[in-house]
Amino acid sequence: MMLQPLTLRNVLRRLYSSKPAALPLEGYRVLDMSRVLAGPYCTQVLGDLGAEIIKIEHPIRGDDTRAWGPPYAPYKPESNKTGPGESAYFIGANRNKKSLGLSFQHAKGVDILHKLVAKCDILVENYLPGTLKKYAMDYETVREINPGLIYASITGYGQTGPYSNRAGYDVMVEAEFGLMHITGQRDGPPVKVGVAVTDLTTGLYASNSIMAALLGRSRSGKGQHLDVALSDCQTATLANIASSSSIVPYKSFKTKDGDILFGGGNDRLFGILADGLGKPEWKEDARFRTNADRVAHRDDLEARIEAISRQKTTEAWLREFEGKGMPYAAVNDVQTTLHHTHTAARNMVVEMEHDACGPVKMVNTPVKFSETQPKIRSPPPLLGQHTDEVLAEHLGFSGSEIAALREQGVVR
């Protein structure tokens, strides 16, 4: 093996390559004044990508979802914590964060927030429009403190419009903005999606927009206010449905022991399905020849498919269509999904050590980076776990000052 000469360039290359690559958002700091799901999910994405997240929580109650159980991850006996444990709901959206228990109904609490604003790149909040103005934490006020701040407001219906002052929650927006109408059986009642999908997509839109705003700031030097509404994001995710497109077949069908989804997205794929079901003649049947024909005869075709699909097990149909290029899939429950061989191969369920609860399994961050892989650096925090750390390290408060604030009920 030929050894490279120890030139300055090679020495520097070796030193550089030995350092772990910084995560994409390392060095950015987020003041997280959100709670429940859309906002916390947004900031968790930013935290997974390397940002420092300072989560502001009510000093007594904390984030609402701390009480949303069962299920709970029970406390270890040696933790000396009382109560049922940490709620799974909270754990699912608050990793890679520091918890600062703070009451901004106290003037000193607002003063602390203003000091933190000066040291943060991003602020995320999900209060009703105008609520934070009485605490001098509205965008117009804090931009004077930090003109480069990216300030994201996540609400049900946005900062403007006739519904702007209404509290909006995922299920309400699912109902009012079209999603429940197109979910479930065509001849059945409207159905809520099994997860708070509008909250989650809003969190993703918000995190994506924040990163775009950071890129914009790198050119202009200016921050901006992002108005992110669940109603807007839900309307946006209607996507092709908003154009009234339709594909048949494109649904799940009963099997001998479960369900399987078949997707005949075009005439060629429908031909593969027809062959696999043992009905090649369907390809030339005038009722089923094109997608428009199949849409017109939806009920008849779907009934014929299910009469055949019920004759074999789900696994048998999976073997039948494997490698043939047609979209198909077993319909699995949540536990089967979490224990799926592909889920394991993609490292989508990981175990972390929680300070008070011990080992806890979590869904991992989904995107794989070739050089700077996002990761779970810290478990979801206990309420007020990092109050002393944040106040001391970022604001220079002494131990006696923090103790006095705690005595006055300003911090936890």
N, C-alpha and C positions, 0 to 999 in steps of 0.2 A: 504494500500500500504506500502510495506517495504522500509524504507529509507536506502540507502547505507551509511556506515560509512565514515566520512570525512578523509579517508587516503590520503597520498600524491599522491598515484597512481590515486585515484578517482578524486582528485582536478585537477591533470594534465590532466586527460581524459576529464573533463568538459571544462577546458580552451581550450584544443585542438579542441574539437568538436564544440565549439562556434565560432571558426574562419572559415571564408569562405575558402574553399580549393583553393589553388593556381592553376591557369590555367597551362596546361602542359608546355608551353614555357615561362612562366613568368620568368623574369630575363635575358632573352636573348635579345640582341639588334641587329637590322638589319639596315644596311645602304642601302637604296633603291635608286639605280641610274637608275631605269628602267622607261619606259613610255609606253603608249598605253594600251596593254591588257595582253599579256602572263606574263611579269614580274610583273606588278601591281597585277594581279590576284594571282600569286604565293605569293607575300608578304602580300596580304590581308588574304590569308589562314593562314599564319604565325601569322599575327596580331590577327585574330579571336581566335587563340590558345594561345594568351597571350603575344607574343613577342612585344617589343617596336619597332615600325617602324619609322625610320627617312627618310622621302621621300625628295630627293634632286630634286628641280625643277628650271628651268630657271627663273630668277628673274622677267622677264617681261611677257613671254608667258606661263610659267608653262608647265605642262604635255600637250602634243598635244591634248589630248581628252577633255581638258577644253573648247575647241572651237568646239567640234564635236556635234553640235545640229542643229535644235531641235531634240527631246524635251529638254527643260530646266526646272529645278525647279526655278520658279521666286523668286527674292529677295523680302523680306518683305519691305514695305515702310519705316519702322523705321530703317532698316539696313544701310541706307545711301550708299548702293552699287548701282553702275550704271551697265547697260548692261542687257542682257536677263535673266541672272541667272546662276545657276550651271548646267552643262550639265548632262543629265541622264547617258551618257556613262561614264563620270568621276566618278559620284557618285556610279555606280555599281561595281567599282573595287578598291576603295580607302578609305574604312572605316578603323577605328582603326589605323590611321597613323598621324604623325606630319609632317607638310610641312615646309621645310627650303628652302627659295628662295636664290639660290647661283649660282654665275657665276664662273666656274672653268677655264675660260679663263684668269682670274686674278690670279697672283701668290699667292695672299693672300687667294683666294678661294681654291686653291689646298692645301695650308697649313692647312686650316680648315678641308678639307677632310682627310688629313693625320692624323690630331689629332683625328678625329672621328673614323677612321679605327682602331686606337690603342684601342678604347673603345668599338668596336663592335665585335660581334661573327660571323656575316654573312654579306656579301655584294652581292647584286643582281644587275646585269647590263645587258642591251640589246643593246649595241653598236656593230657596225661592228667590226670584229676581227682586232686588232691593233689600233683602234681609240683612246682608252684611254691611250695608251703608251705615246703619245706626251704630255699628262697631268700628267704623272707619276702616273697613277691610274691603270696600268695593274697589273695582278696577281704577276708577278715576282718582281715588285717593292714593292707592298703593303705587300707581305708575309714577307719581311724583317722588316716591321714595326710591323706586328702582325702574327707570325708564326702559330697561332691557327685559323686564319680566314678561314671560309668556303666562297669561292668566286664562285658564280654561274653566268656563262655567258650564256644568252639566245639569240640565233640568229636564223636566218632563216635556215641556212645550216651548222652550226657548225664551229669549229675553224680550221678544216682541210678539205681536199677534193677539187675537181675542182670548186665547187660552193661556197666555203667558203667566198669569197669576194663579193658575190651578196647580195643585200638587199632582204630579204624574208618576205612576208606578208602572212597572213592566206590564202587568196583566191588563191594565186599563188601556195602555197604548197598543198592545197586541189586538185588543178588541176594536178600538176606535179607528185604527189605521191599517186595517185589512188583513192582518196575519191570521187571526182566529177564523175568519171567513173561509180561508183556503187551506185550513189544517183539519185533518180528520177525513172521514168518508164523505164522498160527494153528497150522499143523500142523508147524512147524519147531522147532528147539531154542531155549532162552532166549537172548536177544541183549542185549549191553551197548549202551547208547546211545553214539553216536559221540563225544560230548563228556562231560566229567565233570559231567553235569547236576545230580547231587545236591549236589556241592560248590558249584556255581554258585547253585542255588536256596537253599541254606543261607546262602551269603554274602548273597543278597538279603534273605532273612528277617531275618538278623542286622542288616544296615544299616537296614532298615525299623524294626526294634524299637529300635535305638539312637536313632533320631530321635524315636520315640514317647517313649522314656525321657527324652530331653532336654526334650521338651514337659512331661512330668510333673514334671521337676526345676524347671522355671520356675515351677511353682505351689507345690511342696512344699519346694524347696531341698535335697532329698535325692537322692543317687544310688541305684543299685541294681545287683544282680547279675543278669545275663541268662544263662540256661542254654540254649544253642542246640545241638541234637543233629542230626546228619545223619539219623539214623533217624527222628526225629520229623518233620523237614521232608520226607523222602521219603514217609512215610506220609500227610502232609497233602496232598502233590501228587498222590496217587492220585485225589483229588477225586471226580468223578462215577463213575469206575471202581469206587470203593469201594461204590457203590450198585448196581453190576452193570447199569448201563445199556448199551445197545448200539445202534448205528446201522448200517444197511446200505442202500446202499453208502457206504463212508467209508474209502477206501484208494487206493493207487496201482495203476495198470494199465499193462501194456506197450503201447507204441505201435510204429509202424514203425521208429522210430529212438531210442527212449528210454522215458520213463515219464511218466504224467500222473496227478494225483490228482483224483478226483471225490468230492464230498461231497453225498449226498442226505439231508440232515438232517431232512427232513419229506416228507410226501406230495406237496406242491406242487413242491418242488425235485426230487424223483424224477421227476415228470412232465416237467419241463424237460429232465432228463437223457435220459429215454426218447425225447422228441421229437428232441433233438439227435443221438442215436444212430440215428435212423431207425426206432425201434421204439415208436410211439405206443400200440400195442396192449398194451404191458406195463402201462400205467396201469390197465387194467381186468382184467388177468389176476389171478385169485383168489390166485395164489401170491405176487404182488408188490404187491397193492393198498395194504396198510398196512405201516408199518415192522415190526410184529410178524410179518406174513406174510413180509416180506423177510428178517428175521432167521432165521425157520424154514427158509427156502430159500436161505440165504446162498451155499452152494457152487455151486448151479445158477445163480443170478443173476450172481454174480461171474464165472463161467466164460463166460456169455453176453456180458457186457459186454466182457471182454478179447478175445473172438473178434472183436468189432467194432472195439475200440480199436486192435488190431494192424494194421488195414487202412490207417490214415493216420498221418502224422507228428505229433509232439507239437505243432509249430507250427500244423498244420492244425486240430487239435482246439482249440487256444487261440483261433483265429479263429472257429471254430464256436460256441463258448460265450461269446465276448466280449459283455458288455453284457446278458446274459440273466438275471443275478441269481442264478446258481447257483454255489456254491463250487467252484472248479477251480484247478489250478495245475500248472505244469511241475515235475518233480522235478529240481532242479539240484544239481550238485556244488559244493564249497566255492569253487573258483576262479570258476565262473560266478556264484555268489552275490556274491562280492566285486567282480566287474566288472559286475554287473547295472545296468541303466539306472536302476532305482528306488533301488538302493543309492547310486549316485552323486548322484541328485537329492536324497536325504535326507542327504547329507554324512556317510555312515556309515563311510567309509574316509578317513583323514586322514594326512598325512605330517608327521613331526616330525623335528627335528634332534637326534640323539643325540650326546653329547659325544665318545664314543670310536668310534662306529660310523657316523656320518654320517646321511643321510636314512633313516628307518625308517617304514614304513607300519603304521598301527594301526587297529583298529576303534574308532570314536568312541563317546562316551557316547550312549546311545540316546534319552533324553527331551529334548524341545525345550521350553525355558522362554521365555515371551514377553518377560520383563524381565531375567532373570539366567541366561543360558545357561551351563550347565556346560561346561568345556573342559579340554583338556590344557595345563596351565600349565608342566609340566616333564616331561622324559622319565624313564623308569625309571632309578634312580640306580646308579652303580657302587658296589661294596661299600665302605662306610666313607666315601663321598664327602663326607658332611656332618658327620662326627664333630666336627671343629674348630668348625664353625658352630653346631651344636646346643649343645655344651658351653660355648662362649664366650657366645653370645647369650642362651641360656635359663638357664644356671647360673652365668655370670660367671667361668668358669675362665680363667686366664691361659694364654698360649702355653707357658710353662715347665711349668705344671701338666699341661697336656694332653700335652706331650712326655714328662713323667715317667710318666704313665699308659700311654702307648704303649710306653715302654721296659719297663714291668712286664707288658705283655701284657694289660692291662685293656681297652684300646681299640685300634682299628685306625686 
